[in-house]
Structure formats: C-alpha cells, structure tokens
C-alpha cells in the first residue's frame, strides 16, 4: 500500500499547487489509514500555517468547517510548535498534550498525530501532518515513512510552483506583446490626428494674436478666447504628444529602429532651456552648471530623457520645493563623463519598487504617466554608451544620475 502511495506521488502532474497537495494528502491518508492528512504551508503575509492540501475525508471536511485549516502562529498549538521547532513529532494521546489546541482534541476528536517539517530546496516551507481518531495508531516506522513522503511532496510542490511560474510568465509575455502591438497601432493613429490638431491650434493662436492687435485699447471680453487659453490647450496637447512619442519609441526599441543622431552641442544651454520651460513659481527648477559643456550626443534624444526625468521629479516634488538639475563632469577608469543629476525633495521611492523602476509600464503610486518615461530615459543613456542610476530614501527625496561619456577633445568644460 505504501509503495502504491509513493508511485501515486510520482504520477502527480497538475501545476495547481492546491490540487497537487490535495492529491498527495489523499494518497498518504490511504497508505497510513489516517482520518486526516494536511500539508500546511507557512504564509508570511498572514503569519499563519495554511493547509493547502487536506485529505478529502470526513475529518478533513470537518476541519475546514471549524476553521482549523488556518492556524495563526501567535495562537500556538502543537502544529505550530512542530513547525517553529523544525522537529518531527509523534503522539498517541493528543488529548494529554498541554500544547495541543482544544479544537483539535474536542472539535475533531484527534488522538494520534505524526508530523514532519517540509523543506523545499533547503528552505522550511511548512509541515506534513497525519492524524487519526484512534489512540496509539502510529509507530516510529510510520514517522520515518512520513519523512520520506515529505521529500516527495517537496519535489511535487517545487515542480508545481516552477511550472506555474513558467506558465504565468509566458501568459504575461503574451499579454504584454498583444498590449504593446495594440498600443503602437493606436499611437500611430493618434499621431496622425495630432498633426491636424497642431495645425488648427497654430491657426487659432495666430487669429487670437491678430484679434488682440485689432482691439487694443478696448475693454476685454471675458467670454473671448485669449492667448492664455490657447497656451493652456497647447501645453496639454504637447503632453499628450510626448506620451504618444514615448509609446512609439518603446515600439522602436523593441523592433530595432531607434536611431541616435549625434552632433556636437552645448549641453548646458539645452539644460537651461528645458529648465526654463518646466520651471514654475510653485515648483522652480534650479540649475547648477558650468557656463558651457560640449557633448557629442543626440540633442533631441537627450532633451527627451531630461524632460522625462524632470517631469517625474516635478510630479513628486512638494509645493514650493525646488527641483535641482545639476550638470558636472566626473572621471572614472580613464573616461570623463558628463553627469546630469535631477533631484527632488519628495517622499522617495519604495525600496521594493526600485529594482523594477526602469522597466516598461512600471508606475509608482501618484504617477500620472504611462510608466514609460524612466524606461526610455535609461534606454537613451544606454544607446549613448551611458548609464542612468537612481538614489532614493523614503521621506527624503529621489535623485536620478544620468551619465554620458565625453569623447576625445570634447571632454572639457568652461566656467
């Protein structure tokens, strides 16, 4: 019977963890003539042992009804102690055990118990426990058998979790690919419409300016569209246009044609221009830089990266707190680098988010974009042979360090 149980364990193929552990519990229950078999796994988020695999027996069903398939660590009990102590356990009189839960003895009528720790790849994950209503039902040989069974269950659990992870990742990749293809199509269509809207906005702005010149000296009409209204619409339109361009750039990065068109230019001048555009009364952008620094790079792509970093910083910067944009140089391993740092005094980034920050469509709480800006900024740095790093402390703000190599005679600054 025990050999049949072991052969049955080897035949379990399901990738559903609960189903796999339930099948294992049923096989063990038959082999040891037990009233209930549990595979308890530790759930750190709930600080509890949860029976993901309980034998389909009357006692197993009753355990679920009484809620004894969920054991909080803080409530103790023999099952919890066996797990915490990482020791095997055997008794033929659970009713005499002062550590046993009342519900196990009086609610379920359990007398005999054997239990062993469950390890997966050397890590303690839970315990396997076998119980029956009969006193003195198990022997040391049964306990040794259960230890062997726990090894097989470990393999089943590990295999199920790995397979589930592979299936999940494949599903996510397919979903992501479909979403990106759809987004790219939409972005292309939107850009066509944006060209038309941009043309009409330009015409409307020129009409407003001509109207303004024609009515000089007359009282303003509160219902008339003014230049400020057009500028507001234009700013929103430009933000939408940048989002569409970001989406298209992600598509280009995936398919290959993401071009870098280098030329020699003054990066300080570019930085000051961008800072003036983004700076506001409530959130000023302060520039600290030499008078000039010439760099061989793609100015359009560099503008895109800096704008994305500034947009992110301003989004999380508290009111009346400046965002700092610093330009300097650094030498490392015989290479001189142009270093642009963008720092805010915001709440900082959750340490759990940091490892994923430069991935596509990753958004932090409070973010208003698509989760592409930082991904693209890093790709632009890499395309230039540079790097983009981040330093952040919760409650103390975030700093992004964008570094590009200076080439040959251009590795110098003035001022």
C-alpha positions as CSV (number, residue, x, y, z in Angstrom):
1,X,0.0,0.0,0.0
2,X,2.8,2.4,0.8
3,X,4.6,1.6,-2.4
4,X,1.4,2.4,-4.3
5,X,1.3,5.7,-2.4
6,X,4.8,6.6,-3.5
7,X,4.1,5.6,-7.1
8,X,1.0,7.8,-6.9
9,X,3.0,10.7,-5.7
10,X,5.4,10.4,-8.7
11,X,2.4,10.4,-11.0
12,X,1.0,13.7,-9.8
13,X,1.4,16.1,-12.8
14,X,-1.0,19.0,-12.1
15,X,0.5,22.6,-11.9
16,X,-2.2,23.7,-9.5
17,X,-0.4,23.7,-6.1
18,X,-3.6,23.1,-4.0
19,X,-4.8,20.3,-6.3
20,X,-1.3,18.6,-6.2
21,X,-1.0,18.8,-2.4
22,X,-4.6,17.5,-2.0
23,X,-3.9,14.5,-4.2
24,X,-0.7,13.8,-2.2
25,X,-2.7,14.1,1.1
26,X,-5.3,11.6,-0.2
27,X,-2.6,9.1,-1.1
28,X,-0.9,9.4,2.3
29,X,-4.2,9.1,4.1
30,X,-4.9,5.8,2.3
31,X,-1.4,4.4,2.9
32,X,-1.5,5.2,6.7
33,X,-5.2,4.6,7.2
34,X,-5.5,8.1,8.6
35,X,-8.6,10.2,9.3
36,X,-6.9,13.4,8.1
37,X,-3.6,14.4,6.3
38,X,-2.6,18.0,6.0
39,X,0.2,19.8,4.1
40,X,0.5,23.1,6.0
41,X,2.4,25.9,4.2
42,X,3.6,29.0,6.0
43,X,2.0,32.2,4.7
44,X,4.3,35.1,5.8
45,X,1.8,37.8,4.8
46,X,-0.7,36.4,7.3
47,X,1.8,34.9,9.8
48,X,-0.1,31.6,9.7
49,X,0.1,28.0,8.6
50,X,-2.5,27.3,5.9
51,X,-3.5,23.8,4.9
52,X,-3.3,24.0,1.1
53,X,-3.5,20.2,0.8
54,X,-6.0,18.5,3.2
55,X,-7.2,14.9,2.6
56,X,-10.8,14.6,1.3
57,X,-12.1,12.7,4.3
58,X,-14.9,13.4,6.8
59,X,-12.4,14.6,9.4
60,X,-10.7,16.8,6.8
61,X,-14.1,18.3,5.8
62,X,-14.9,18.9,9.5
63,X,-11.6,20.6,10.0
64,X,-12.5,23.1,7.3
65,X,-15.9,23.7,8.8
66,X,-14.2,24.6,12.2
67,X,-11.6,26.8,10.5
68,X,-8.8,24.6,11.8
69,X,-7.1,24.6,8.4
70,X,-5.8,28.1,9.1
71,X,-3.6,28.3,12.2
72,X,-2.2,31.7,13.3
73,X,1.3,31.4,14.6
74,X,0.5,33.6,17.6
75,X,-2.2,31.2,18.7
76,X,0.3,28.4,19.1
77,X,-0.7,24.7,19.3
78,X,1.2,21.5,18.6
79,X,1.1,22.0,14.8
80,X,2.6,25.5,15.1
81,X,5.3,24.4,17.6
82,X,6.3,21.5,15.3
83,X,6.8,24.0,12.5
84,X,8.7,26.5,14.7
85,X,11.0,23.9,16.3
86,X,11.6,22.2,12.9
87,X,11.4,18.8,14.6
88,X,9.4,15.6,13.9
89,X,6.6,14.8,16.3
90,X,4.7,11.7,17.3
91,X,2.0,11.0,20.0
92,X,-0.7,8.5,20.5
93,X,-2.6,10.7,23.0
94,X,-3.1,14.2,21.7
95,X,-5.7,14.7,24.5
96,X,-2.8,14.6,27.0
97,X,-0.7,17.2,25.2
98,X,-0.9,20.5,27.0
99,X,0.3,22.3,23.9
100,X,-2.5,20.9,21.7
101,X,-5.4,23.2,20.6
102,X,-8.7,22.4,22.2
103,X,-10.4,22.4,18.8
104,X,-8.1,19.6,17.6
105,X,-8.9,17.4,20.5
106,X,-12.5,18.2,21.3
107,X,-13.7,19.5,18.0
108,X,-12.1,16.9,15.8
109,X,-11.6,14.1,18.3
110,X,-7.9,13.6,17.3
111,X,-5.8,11.2,19.4
112,X,-2.8,10.1,17.3
113,X,-0.5,12.5,15.5
114,X,2.7,12.3,13.5
115,X,4.2,15.4,11.8
116,X,7.4,16.3,10.0
117,X,8.9,19.6,8.7
118,X,8.5,20.3,5.0
119,X,11.5,21.7,3.2
120,X,11.7,22.9,-0.4
121,X,15.3,23.5,-1.8
122,X,16.6,23.6,1.8
123,X,14.1,26.2,2.9
124,X,11.5,25.4,5.6
125,X,8.0,25.9,4.0
126,X,5.6,24.1,6.4
127,X,4.9,20.7,7.8
128,X,3.2,17.5,6.8
129,X,0.8,16.2,9.5
130,X,-1.1,12.9,9.7
131,X,-3.8,12.4,12.3
132,X,-6.4,9.8,13.3
133,X,-9.2,9.4,15.9
134,X,-7.7,6.1,17.2
135,X,-5.2,6.3,20.2
136,X,-1.7,4.8,19.7
137,X,-2.3,4.4,16.0
138,X,1.2,5.3,14.6
139,X,4.6,3.8,15.0
140,X,8.1,5.1,14.6
141,X,8.1,3.3,11.2
142,X,5.1,5.4,10.2
143,X,7.0,8.5,11.2
144,X,10.0,7.5,9.0
145,X,7.7,6.8,6.1
146,X,6.2,10.2,6.5
147,X,9.7,11.8,6.4
148,X,10.3,10.0,3.1
149,X,6.9,11.2,1.8
150,X,7.7,14.8,2.8
151,X,10.7,14.6,0.5
152,X,8.4,13.6,-2.4
153,X,5.9,16.2,-1.6
154,X,8.7,18.8,-1.6
155,X,9.5,17.8,-5.2
156,X,5.9,17.9,-6.2
157,X,5.5,21.4,-4.6
158,X,8.6,22.7,-6.2
159,X,7.7,21.3,-9.6
160,X,4.2,22.7,-9.4
161,X,5.4,26.2,-8.4
162,X,8.1,26.3,-11.1
163,X,5.6,25.2,-13.8
164,X,3.0,27.7,-12.6
165,X,5.7,30.4,-12.7
166,X,6.7,29.5,-16.3
167,X,3.0,29.4,-17.4
168,X,2.4,32.8,-15.7
169,X,5.5,34.4,-17.3
170,X,4.5,33.1,-20.7
171,X,1.0,34.4,-20.3
172,X,2.2,37.7,-19.1
173,X,4.6,38.0,-22.0
174,X,1.8,37.2,-24.5
175,X,-0.4,39.7,-22.8
176,X,2.3,42.3,-22.9
177,X,3.1,41.7,-26.5
178,X,-0.5,42.0,-27.5
179,X,-1.0,45.2,-25.5
180,X,2.2,46.7,-27.0
181,X,1.1,45.9,-30.5
182,X,-2.3,47.4,-29.9
183,X,-0.8,50.5,-28.2
184,X,1.6,51.0,-31.1
185,X,-1.2,50.9,-33.6
186,X,-3.3,53.4,-31.5
187,X,-0.2,55.7,-31.1
188,X,0.4,55.8,-34.8
189,X,-3.3,56.7,-35.5
190,X,-3.2,59.3,-32.7
191,X,-0.1,61.0,-34.1
192,X,-1.9,61.4,-37.5
193,X,-4.8,63.2,-35.7
194,X,-2.4,65.2,-33.5
195,X,-0.8,66.7,-36.7
196,X,-4.2,68.0,-37.7
197,X,-4.9,69.4,-34.2
198,X,-1.5,71.1,-34.0
199,X,-2.2,72.8,-37.3
200,X,-5.6,74.1,-36.1
201,X,-4.1,75.3,-32.8
202,X,-1.5,77.2,-34.7
203,X,-4.1,78.9,-36.9
204,X,-6.3,79.7,-33.8
205,X,-3.3,81.2,-31.9
206,X,-2.5,83.5,-34.9
207,X,-6.1,84.6,-35.1
208,X,-6.1,85.4,-31.4
209,X,-3.0,87.5,-31.7
210,X,-4.4,89.4,-34.7
211,X,-7.6,90.0,-32.8
212,X,-5.6,91.2,-29.8
213,X,-3.8,93.7,-32.0
214,X,-7.1,94.9,-33.6
215,X,-8.9,95.6,-30.3
216,X,-6.1,97.3,-28.4
217,X,-7.5,100.0,-26.0
218,X,-10.9,98.3,-25.8
219,X,-12.3,96.6,-22.6
220,X,-11.5,92.8,-22.7
221,X,-14.4,90.5,-23.4
222,X,-14.5,87.8,-20.6
223,X,-16.0,85.3,-23.0
224,X,-13.5,85.7,-25.7
225,X,-10.7,83.1,-26.1
226,X,-7.4,84.7,-25.1
227,X,-3.8,83.8,-25.7
228,X,-3.5,82.2,-22.2
229,X,-6.4,79.8,-23.1
230,X,-4.6,78.7,-26.2
231,X,-1.3,78.2,-24.4
232,X,-3.1,76.0,-21.8
233,X,-4.6,73.8,-24.5
234,X,-1.2,73.8,-26.3
235,X,0.6,72.6,-23.2
236,X,-1.9,69.8,-22.6
237,X,-1.6,68.9,-26.3
238,X,2.2,68.8,-26.1
239,X,2.0,66.5,-23.0
240,X,-0.3,64.1,-24.9
241,X,2.0,64.3,-27.9
242,X,5.0,63.4,-25.7
243,X,3.1,60.4,-24.4
244,X,2.4,59.2,-27.9
245,X,6.0,59.6,-28.9
246,X,7.1,57.6,-25.8
247,X,4.8,54.8,-26.9
248,X,6.2,54.8,-30.4
249,X,9.8,54.9,-29.1
250,X,9.1,51.8,-27.0
251,X,7.9,50.1,-30.1
252,X,11.1,51.2,-32.0
253,X,13.3,49.9,-29.2
254,X,11.6,46.5,-29.4
255,X,11.7,46.3,-33.2
256,X,15.2,47.8,-33.7
257,X,15.0,51.2,-35.5
258,X,15.7,53.5,-32.5
259,X,18.2,56.0,-34.0
260,X,20.8,58.1,-32.3
261,X,21.9,61.1,-34.4
262,X,25.0,62.5,-32.7
263,X,26.2,66.1,-33.1
264,X,28.4,68.4,-31.0
265,X,26.4,70.8,-28.9
266,X,26.4,72.7,-25.6
267,X,24.5,70.5,-23.1
268,X,24.4,73.3,-20.5
269,X,22.4,75.5,-23.0
270,X,20.0,72.7,-23.6
271,X,19.6,72.0,-19.9
272,X,18.9,75.7,-19.1
273,X,16.3,75.9,-21.9
274,X,14.5,72.8,-20.6
275,X,14.6,74.1,-17.1
276,X,13.1,77.5,-18.1
277,X,10.2,75.6,-19.8
278,X,9.4,73.4,-16.9
279,X,10.1,75.8,-14.0
280,X,7.0,77.3,-12.2
281,X,6.5,79.6,-9.3
282,X,5.4,76.8,-7.0
283,X,8.0,74.3,-8.3
284,X,11.1,76.1,-9.6
285,X,13.8,74.2,-11.4
286,X,17.2,75.3,-10.2
287,X,20.2,74.7,-12.5
288,X,23.7,74.4,-11.2
289,X,26.1,74.1,-14.1
290,X,29.3,75.5,-15.7
291,X,29.0,78.2,-18.3
292,X,29.2,75.5,-21.1
293,X,29.9,71.9,-21.6
294,X,30.1,70.5,-25.1
295,X,29.0,67.0,-25.7
296,X,28.7,64.7,-28.8
297,X,25.2,63.2,-28.5
298,X,21.7,63.3,-30.0
299,X,20.2,66.6,-28.7
300,X,16.6,65.5,-29.4
301,X,17.0,62.2,-27.5
302,X,18.9,63.9,-24.7
303,X,16.1,66.5,-24.4
304,X,13.6,63.7,-24.3
305,X,15.5,62.0,-21.5
306,X,15.9,65.2,-19.4
307,X,12.2,66.1,-19.9
308,X,11.1,62.7,-18.7
309,X,13.3,62.9,-15.6
310,X,12.2,66.5,-14.8
311,X,8.5,65.5,-15.4
312,X,8.9,62.7,-12.9
313,X,10.7,64.9,-10.3
314,X,8.2,67.7,-10.6
315,X,5.3,65.2,-10.2
316,X,6.6,64.1,-6.8
317,X,8.1,67.4,-5.6
318,X,6.2,69.1,-2.8
319,X,4.9,72.6,-3.4
320,X,7.5,75.4,-3.0
321,X,10.3,72.9,-3.0
322,X,12.8,73.3,-5.9
323,X,13.9,70.5,-8.2
324,X,17.7,70.6,-8.7
325,X,19.2,70.0,-12.1
326,X,23.0,69.8,-11.8
327,X,25.5,69.4,-14.6
328,X,29.1,68.4,-13.9
329,X,31.8,66.0,-15.0
330,X,33.5,63.0,-13.4
331,X,36.4,60.8,-14.3
332,X,36.3,57.1,-13.8
333,X,38.5,54.3,-15.3
334,X,40.3,56.9,-17.6
335,X,36.9,58.0,-19.0
336,X,35.5,61.5,-18.5
337,X,31.7,61.6,-18.1
338,X,29.1,64.3,-18.4
339,X,26.9,63.8,-15.4
340,X,23.4,65.3,-15.1
341,X,21.6,64.8,-11.8
342,X,17.9,65.5,-11.3
343,X,16.8,65.6,-7.6
344,X,13.6,66.3,-5.8
345,X,12.6,66.6,-2.1
346,X,9.6,64.3,-2.4
347,X,8.5,61.3,-0.4
348,X,11.1,59.0,-2.1
349,X,10.5,55.6,-3.8
350,X,9.5,52.4,-2.0
351,X,12.6,50.2,-1.8
352,X,10.5,47.3,-3.2
353,X,9.8,49.3,-6.4
354,X,13.4,50.4,-7.0
355,X,14.6,47.2,-8.7
356,X,11.7,47.5,-11.2
357,X,11.8,51.3,-11.7
358,X,13.3,51.2,-15.2
359,X,11.0,48.6,-16.6
360,X,8.2,49.3,-19.1
361,X,4.8,50.3,-17.7
362,X,6.0,50.4,-14.1
363,X,4.3,53.2,-12.2
364,X,4.8,54.4,-8.7
365,X,1.9,55.5,-6.5
366,X,0.9,59.0,-7.5
367,X,2.4,58.7,-11.0
368,X,0.3,60.3,-13.8
369,X,2.1,59.0,-16.8
370,X,2.2,55.6,-18.6
371,X,5.2,54.3,-16.8
372,X,7.5,54.7,-19.8
373,X,9.4,57.9,-19.1
374,X,12.1,56.4,-16.9
375,X,12.4,53.3,-19.1
376,X,13.0,55.5,-22.2
377,X,15.4,57.7,-20.3
378,X,17.6,54.7,-19.4
379,X,17.4,53.3,-22.9
380,X,18.6,56.7,-24.3
381,X,21.5,56.7,-21.8
382,X,22.5,53.1,-22.8
383,X,22.2,54.0,-26.6
384,X,24.9,56.7,-26.0
385,X,27.1,54.3,-24.0
386,X,26.0,55.9,-20.8
387,X,24.1,55.0,-17.6
388,X,21.0,56.1,-15.6
389,X,21.0,55.3,-11.9
390,X,18.8,56.3,-9.0
391,X,19.3,57.0,-5.4
392,X,16.2,57.3,-3.1
393,X,15.4,57.3,0.6
394,X,11.8,57.2,1.8
395,X,10.8,60.7,3.1
396,X,14.0,62.4,1.8
397,X,13.5,62.5,-2.0
398,X,15.0,61.0,-5.1
399,X,18.0,61.7,-7.3
400,X,18.5,60.4,-10.8
401,X,22.1,60.3,-12.2
402,X,22.3,60.4,-16.0
403,X,25.9,59.9,-17.2
404,X,27.2,60.1,-20.7
405,X,30.8,59.6,-21.9
406,X,32.6,62.7,-23.2
407,X,34.5,61.9,-26.4
408,X,38.1,63.0,-27.3
409,X,38.6,66.7,-27.4
410,X,35.2,67.5,-26.0
411,X,36.0,66.2,-22.5
412,X,36.3,69.6,-21.0
413,X,34.2,72.4,-19.6
414,X,34.4,76.2,-19.4
415,X,33.4,78.3,-16.4
